[in-house]
Amino acid sequence: MNERMEQEMNRTIALLQASMPQKKPEVSLLRLIRIAGSEMNHSLLFALLLGSLLFGVFSTKNITSPMVTIFCLSPLPVLILFHQYALNSNQAMRELEETFPFSYTEMLVGRATLISIYMAFVFLSLAALLSYLAGESFIRLALCGAVPSVYLCAILLVLSVAIRSQEGLSLAAIILWGGISYCTLALPFDHFLILLPTAVYGILLVVGIIFYSLCAHKIKQRRFSYAVDME
């Protein structure tokens, strides 16, 4: 084999290696959150917060107890934001995600994490307001609002990856939560929420956060695992 042939072979190998999937470093969650934050409409975030607080005040004074109010109201901003920034994804981007700097799953986790942080801010603000107006324990109100929100976030995150056709997923989630809220208002559910010990709320929240974190970590690793398997 002469030197020219060896050079041609080395150049061909280099070209082939460049076109093969490479092991990509894991993107930091903070960077994904910053990118997701730059995409979100701050006016929408403010409107959701203001609407939640105003509706919380109205419903507590005229409809039901503060425990039921925060249980039913806290997940609604999550549903709206997930529909706007996670479920309305372009199908072509899902098919071509491996060719872009950030995959669909990575960006999904970034958006979901930012939505979760905003969700926590909303139900903590609502809990503080309802605690001031109704005299209910702030900790119990905060935990009561956090439990359904965390589990709903985890379910939506998993379904966003598992279901490729997402046209009806947002509508199904809203209908499902609307049905749960209606049953909560129609039945004496407030007695159950009041009698449930604070420790139970805490345990349910911790379990939900662990489940949510494991789902987010596993989903975020999907692109990394794909690249390793292809090598």
Phi and psi in degrees as a GROMACS rama.xvg file:
@    title "Ramachandran Plot"
@    xaxis  label "Phi"
@    yaxis  label "Psi"
@TYPE xy
-82.2293  174.318  ASN-2
-67.3632  -34.7786  GLU-3
-66.431  -43.0182  ARG-4
-63.6199  -39.212  MET-5
-65.2102  -38.5373  GLU-6
-64.8274  -40.4774  GLN-7
-64.7862  -40.794  GLU-8
-64.6174  -42.8463  MET-9
-63.8552  -38.4713  ASN-10
-67.2505  -40.6446  ARG-11
-63.8643  -42.2892  THR-12
-62.337  -40.8817  ILE-13
-64.6108  -39.2425  ALA-14
-66.2696  -41.1104  LEU-15
-66.2255  -41.3644  LEU-16
-63.61  -35.6243  GLN-17
-66.6145  -28.8643  ALA-18
-89.8704  -7.40384  SER-19
-86.4206  151.155  MET-20
-58.8794  134.319  PRO-21
-110.978  155.7  GLN-22
-71.5251  111.084  LYS-23
-94.0333  139.201  LYS-24
-66.1485  149.66  PRO-25
-70.3581  131.837  GLU-26
-80.075  137.282  VAL-27
-68.6509  144.419  SER-28
-64.4307  -34.9467  LEU-29
-61.6549  -38.9872  LEU-30
-66.9345  -40.054  ARG-31
-65.2662  -37.6284  LEU-32
-65.3376  -40.4683  ILE-33
-63.7062  -40.8658  ARG-34
-65.0555  -43.9971  ILE-35
-63.1029  -37.892  ALA-36
-65.0219  -34.0874  GLY-37
-69.6719  -18.9194  SER-38
-89.463  -17.1401  GLU-39
-86.5469  149.182  MET-40
-87.4042  114.55  ASN-41
-66.6659  -30.2884  HIS-42
-65.0091  -39.2723  SER-43
-64.8754  -41.7512  LEU-44
-62.1278  -42.6086  LEU-45
-66.8624  -40.138  PHE-46
-64.4884  -39.8593  ALA-47
-65.2551  -41.6442  LEU-48
-64.2182  -48.3143  LEU-49
-63.916  -43.1671  LEU-50
-62.7647  -40.351  GLY-51
-63.1916  -42.9611  SER-52
-66.9388  -43.9174  LEU-53
-66.467  -44.1976  LEU-54
-67.2366  -34.5945  PHE-55
-62.3402  -43.6139  GLY-56
-63.6732  -45.4368  VAL-57
-63.7927  -46.9661  PHE-58
-68.7976  -36.0285  SER-59
-67.1715  -37.7017  THR-60
-80.3534  -24.3378  LYS-61
-123.579  -18.0655  ASN-62
-118.433  -59.7244  ILE-63
-149.313  -173.256  THR-64
-77.8534  159.527  SER-65
-64.4892  -29.7686  PRO-66
-64.8235  -46.3007  MET-67
-67.0392  -38.4464  VAL-68
-58.2296  -51.1536  THR-69
-72.6184  -30.3921  ILE-70
-64.1253  -42.0403  PHE-71
-83.2056  -32.223  CYS-72
-87.4073  -32.8807  LEU-73
-57.9213  -40.9018  SER-74
-74.5254  -13.0573  PRO-75
-63.4204  -44.7305  LEU-76
-59.4728  -32.836  PRO-77
-63.0515  -45.8061  VAL-78
-60.8851  -43.5598  LEU-79
-66.0006  -45.2796  ILE-80
-70.075  -37.0564  LEU-81
-63.3415  -41.2031  PHE-82
-63.3084  -41.0189  HIS-83
-73.88  -39.7286  GLN-84
-117.038  -8.87436  TYR-85
-120.995  -45.3723  ALA-86
-84.339  -24.1994  LEU-87
-83.3894  53.5085  ASN-88
-91.9186  151.346  SER-89
-79.3055  124.076  ASN-90
-60.8478  -35.1494  GLN-91
-63.5859  -34.3268  ALA-92
-66.0254  -34.1003  MET-93
-65.8958  -39.9212  ARG-94
-69.1164  -30.8214  GLU-95
-109.687  18.5096  LEU-96
-60.2981  -28.6535  GLU-97
-73.6342  -10.4245  GLU-98
-94.9275  -3.44189  THR-99
-107.103  160.395  PHE-100
-57.8336  -35.9319  PRO-101
-125.08  134.561  PHE-102
-80.2012  167.648  SER-103
-59.0165  -43.3881  TYR-104
-66.9235  -37.8263  THR-105
-64.3111  -45.7714  GLU-106
-67.978  -33.2287  MET-107
-62.4504  -43.8857  LEU-108
-65.0734  -40.5636  VAL-109
-61.8126  -45.1097  GLY-110
-64.9391  -44.4931  ARG-111
-62.8786  -38.58  ALA-112
-66.389  -42.7344  THR-113
-65.8479  -40.6532  LEU-114
-61.8418  -38.9263  ILE-115
-65.2102  -39.9539  SER-116
-63.6228  -44.1205  ILE-117
-64.1586  -40.3881  TYR-118
-57.3078  -44.1242  MET-119
-62.1002  -40.6954  ALA-120
-63.0299  -39.0648  PHE-121
-66.7154  -51.4374  VAL-122
-73.5034  -24.998  PHE-123
-69.9421  -40.302  LEU-124
-64.7027  -42.9639  SER-125
-64.9521  -40.4595  LEU-126
-64.1966  -40.5608  ALA-127
-63.8638  -41.2748  ALA-128
-67.3974  -47.1976  LEU-129
-67.3439  -33.4945  LEU-130
-64.5232  -38.9254  SER-131
-69.0954  -39.9909  TYR-132
-78.3001  -40.3819  LEU-133
-105.135  -9.28645  ALA-134
76.3213  11.8512  GLY-135
-77.1954  154.864  GLU-136
-61.7979  129.218  SER-137
-62.45  -41.3761  PHE-138
-63.1638  -44.471  ILE-139
-64.8038  -40.7138  ARG-140
-64.5849  -44.2042  LEU-141
-62.7412  -43.5489  ALA-142
-67.4868  -38.4872  LEU-143
-63.7555  -35.4947  CYS-144
-78.5945  -29.5758  GLY-145
-75.1023  -37.9373  ALA-146
-59.1229  -55.9264  VAL-147
-65.851  -31.7085  PRO-148
-66.4889  -43.3736  SER-149
-65.6403  -45.3375  VAL-150
-66.5879  -36.813  TYR-151
-65.7488  -40.246  LEU-152
-60.1764  -44.8677  CYS-153
-63.3789  -43.5008  ALA-154
-64.3447  -45.2477  ILE-155
-64.1307  -37.9818  LEU-156
-63.4116  -45.5327  LEU-157
-65.2406  -44.8971  VAL-158
-66.3724  -32.0618  LEU-159
-62.7822  -29.3864  SER-160
-90.8619  -38.4476  VAL-161
-75.3277  -34.9948  ALA-162
-99.4819  118.382  ILE-163
-80.4149  -35.1885  ARG-164
-93.7364  103.4  SER-165
-105.947  12.649  GLN-166
-58.7801  -41.3588  GLU-167
-98.6754  2.75207  GLY-168
-68.295  -43.3417  LEU-169
-61.7584  -46.8121  SER-170
-62.6086  -41.4469  LEU-171
-63.866  -40.6351  ALA-172
-65.7904  -41.1999  ALA-173
-67.1345  -41.8815  ILE-174
-63.8653  -42.6201  ILE-175
-61.1421  -47.9352  LEU-176
-69.778  -32.1347  TRP-177
-62.2022  -40.7215  GLY-178
-65.5934  -41.3143  GLY-179
-63.8043  -42.234  ILE-180
-65.3663  -39.1778  SER-181
-63.5331  -44.9565  TYR-182
-63.6245  -36.1874  CYS-183
-63.9655  -40.3883  THR-184
-75.8455  -35.5514  LEU-185
-75.8201  -32.2079  ALA-186
-98.3594  160.843  LEU-187
-74.4388  56.7433  PRO-188
-73.4334  -22.496  PHE-189
-64.3304  -31.9635  ASP-190
-64.6344  -38.4549  HIS-191
-66.3646  -43.3063  PHE-192
-64.6525  -36.8188  LEU-193
-71.025  -39.6751  ILE-194
-77.552  -21.3253  LEU-195
-66.1191  127.196  LEU-196
-62.855  149.996  PRO-197
-60.8037  -34.7225  THR-198
-62.4851  -35.0026  ALA-199
-65.977  -42.2272  VAL-200
-57.875  -43.8195  TYR-201
-63.0554  -42.4875  GLY-202
-65.3175  -44.1825  ILE-203
-61.7703  -38.229  LEU-204
-67.7507  -44.2457  LEU-205
-61.9043  -44.2936  VAL-206
-61.7743  -41.8817  VAL-207
-64.7427  -41.2884  GLY-208
-64.9061  -41.3938  ILE-209
-62.4834  -46.3266  ILE-210
-60.9309  -44.2555  PHE-211
-63.3228  -44.4691  TYR-212
-64.3309  -41.5349  SER-213
-64.525  -41.4981  LEU-214
-63.6861  -45.0315  CYS-215
-64.007  -41.9698  ALA-216
-65.0383  -43.4011  HIS-217
-65.6879  -40.9862  LYS-218
-67.1603  -40.5024  ILE-219
-64.2804  -26.7632  LYS-220
-83.6994  -4.28704  GLN-221
-64.3899  -40.3845  ARG-222
-67.5055  -41.3737  ARG-223
-60.0037  -44.5591  PHE-224
-65.5622  -37.1601  SER-225
-61.4624  -45.0258  TYR-226
-64.5791  -39.603  ALA-227
-65.9881  -41.8425  VAL-228
-65.4855  -30.981  ASP-229
-78.9497  -16.7312  MET-230
